[in-house]
Amino acid sequence: MEKENYNVIGVMSGTSLDGIDLAHVFFETESGKWRFQILECETIPYADAWVSRLRSAVDFTAPELEELNADYTDLLGKTISAFITKHKLTPDAVCSHGHTILHQPRQGITLQIGNLSQIAQICNQKVVCDFRVQDVAMGGQGAPLVPIGDRILFAENDYCLNLGGFSNVSFEENGKRIAFDISPVNTVLNFYADRFGKAYDDQGHIAASGVVDQALLQTLDSLGFYKEPYPKSLGFEYVRQTVVPLMERFAIPDANKMRTFTEHIAVQIALALPQKRGKMLVTGGGAYNTFLMHRIREFLPDMQVIIPDRKTLEFKEALIFALLGVLKLRGETNVLSSVTGAPKDHSAGMVYG
């Protein structure tokens, strides 16, 4: 089979609100084998006003969401355009996830803003985007979508764990790719770090200064979500409506809440893995949380924990959405029914421009 090359930009904005991740990626495929190289990449932080607006959007009315979607599409398009100009790029396509505002797949609802057709005109590029809606319409969870990239690009690992706004894991089981969200991570830790005047808990120092509250830990571990079978996924609404109100009922220092929640994250990750040994690739901002990684290793002493190079660690999701866009352009499967619970594998996304 002839070798094929793709020169694309992957764009991702996560629930932890760190900013917009952009990664220029070169893909090469030959005889069914894919290779990648992450070239120029950067995270463009959100202005404080945007952080506040995105954080509050879960409570917006329909007209407010419509206005937000238009404004965010403009912001995203201009950010992509500036990245292309800065690095003098001529991509085949831009492959963008957008930013998740609502994710309630049981109600058939998922909304990723920034995926309006105008984005192609704003950044003057072919854009592949809006990857989740089709799967939810088919009865799937619409998430997680990254696992097909784990299978194609990171097959040498037994587990691929991402620590972002939420933790999620993917792995092979009986010839099928299995993946699901495990628990909130930075959506909760950043909420409490903000009370200390910090955007995040650098290396987990604040959490490490606290002590585990066993009553809170037991209450968190007893939440119904953890008993549900996969496929399953989480949205920011769950944090706002369930997790934070639960934690706020406990009259303990915020450092103890962060310490307890860090323990909870590690406990749930260990419980989620069917085999407690092998190789586990860890990516996402949470991999920089030294204390959290220490607790995960404590609960998984026989697991070889692999933290990759900086570009892969920070931009893996942007990388994989770049791949999802390429697969869509090729008319190939980019969503696995074994992961989302949809009735069949399919090729999702919209192509504009």
Number of C-alpha atoms within 10 A of each C-alpha: 7 6 11 11 14 17 18 25 32 30 28 23 22 20 19 22 21 19 18 20 23 28 31 25 23 19 18 16 15 12 9 9 10 15 13 15 15 18 11 15 21 15 16 15 13 14 10 9 9 15 16 12 13 19 16 11 16 17 12 14 9 9 9 11 17 13 11 18 21 17 14 21 23 18 16 24 23 16 17 25 16 13 21 20 11 9 11 9 15 12 16 15 23 30 32 29 27 24 24 20 22 17 24 18 22 12 9 16 15 23 18 20 22 25 27 18 17 17 27 20 14 17 21 15 20 18 27 29 28 24 27 25 21 19 29 23 15 15 16 25 30 31 28 23 23 26 28 22 20 23 19 15 17 15 13 13 19 20 25 23 25 25 24 23 25 25 24 25 24 25 23 16 12 6 7 13 17 21 29 24 24 26 24 24 25 24 22 23 24 19 18 22 21 12 11 14 9 12 16 20 24 15 16 22 16 20 27 19 11 16 15 19 18 10 11 20 19 12 12 19 17 11 13 8 16 17 9 9 8 18 20 22 22 23 21 23 15 14 19 15 10 12 16 15 11 15 20 11 9 13 8 12 12 19 21 19 25 29 25 24 25 26 21 24 22 23 18 18 19 18 14 17 15 9 13 16 15 12 16 21 21 21 26 23 18 26 22 18 19 15 22 25 18 13 16 22 16 14 17 20 11 13 18 16 20 15 15 14 9 11 17 18 20 23 24 24 27 29 32 25 27 33 28 30 31 23 17 23 16 11 12 15 15 25 30 27 20 18 27 27 20 21 13 14 17 18 20 25 26 19 18 18 14
